[in-house]
Amino acid sequence: MAEYLTTRQLQDILQVDRTTIYRMADSGRVPAVKVGNQWRFPRLQIEMWLKTRNGAYVASSESEVPSRNGNLSQLLPVDCVQIIQDTFADALGVMILITDLEGNPITQPSNPCGLYLATDGAPSARKRCMQLWAQLARDPSLQPAFIPSHIGLLCARGLIRVGSELRAMVVVGGIAPPTWPPDQKKIEEIARYLGIESAVIQEHIDEVFHVEPDDQARMIGFVQRIADIVAHIITERNQLFEKLNNIAELTKL
């Protein structure tokens, strides 16, 4: 019976339950034959069916299938997530990006404020941002909350889980606190901290997001929801790659 797959083997390949396999066999949606009271699935026909079902794409080696524990940029479909991130940033009227837990950006910032754009070109300013993002990742609180950034603007983060592991975060920021803008002395301190001219800060100091307290309270509820959406996308993508890996293994037999 080596040329036939069992129900359990097909379950493992498709990652569906036994009942679904039986329904697919009964309805003719999957190549199958009945041997006594048990369904069996012709290996070669299943292989061709899977190739058609998955757009004729079959991973040729395990190296093409990202590991669940692999690099985050492999796990995350960046182009897809960037569009979702852009949409939320425009809808909420703030800057949003995704970073890993070391503060390295994974996506491009969506809807960045003018002050961020004016300072981001300086390597020292970018380094300070990444230090802030890494600090946010180390915050032991699991619930998002707005806190002052390294220059006084408000930011928050939502954690992205892959399986049982924390792997990344959604960062929301660029929001002015009630005391914004800072005085000239504070502007000069910010400029020294970022390693740029104070005139640059002064010119763009008002190019930030002003969000009323009630809207901030509503907004904070979206931060973790966005992170959960990204986590769901990663999980679905992992499951797809696992199926493709199973198909690749099947073709080697």
Beta strands, then each sheet from edge to edge (+ up, - down):
strand 1: 4-5
strand 2: 33-35
strand 3: 38-42
strand 4: 95-100
strand 5: 147-148
strand 6: 154-162
strand 7: 165-175
sheet 1: 1+ 3- 2+
sheet 2: 4+ 7- 6+ 5-
end
